[in-house]
Amino acid sequence: MPLINFGSILGFAEGMEKQNLDFFLSAANTPGCAAYQSLFDGLIKNSRKHIKDIQRTRRENVTEMILESIEGFFREPFVLETKHAPGMDVDGIFKTAGTLIERSIRYYGEAAVKLKGQSEVSGTLKNLGKKYKRDLDKLVK
């Protein structure tokens, strides 16, 4: 299914962030991840901030979403099915968290290019991708 405009791109981003948040919350509450509580607390905090950033960007740029259509951008490469962390071992949790973060980096990078005509929105998306790159660095250390 194509992402055809500003609203659909940010709507999908918000859904993606909520999926990330749900997984990180689940991981933080998994007994096997107790030693990594601060890491997952940070990922949870960041995901909540990302959701607010996306919602704010959508509100503040609502006039931008009316006119410009987007072509050649599809949601399928970014759709991931995840299990909840309590049914996974620690390695599986970290692998899934990494996959979610890598997906977010790719999505925000590609979405920023598609919305390059809307510099403020594109900049916000690039910034979210950079934040996720920092989260990925923390996850692999």
Stockholm file with secondary structure:
# STOCKHOLM 1.0

chainA/1-141         MPLINFGSILGFAEGMEKQNLDFFLSAANTPGCAAYQSLFDGLIKNSRKHIKDIQRTRRENVTEMILESIEGFFREPFVLETKHAPGMDVDGIFKTAGTLIERSIRYYGEAAVKLKGQSEVSGTLKNLGKKYKRDLDKLVK
#=GR chainA/1-141 SS CBCCBHHHHHHHHHHHHHHHHHHHHHHHTSGGGGGGHHHHHHHHHHHHHHHHHHHHHHHHTTTHHHHCBCCSCBSGGGCCCCCCGGGSCHHHHHHHHHHHHHHHHHHHHHHHHHTTTSHHHHHHHHHHHHHHHHHHHHHHC
#=GC SS_cons         CBCCBHHHHHHHHHHHHHHHHHHHHHHHTSGGGGGGHHHHHHHHHHHHHHHHHHHHHHHHTTTHHHHCBCCSCBSGGGCCCCCCGGGSCHHHHHHHHHHHHHHHHHHHHHHHHHTTTSHHHHHHHHHHHHHHHHHHHHHHC
//
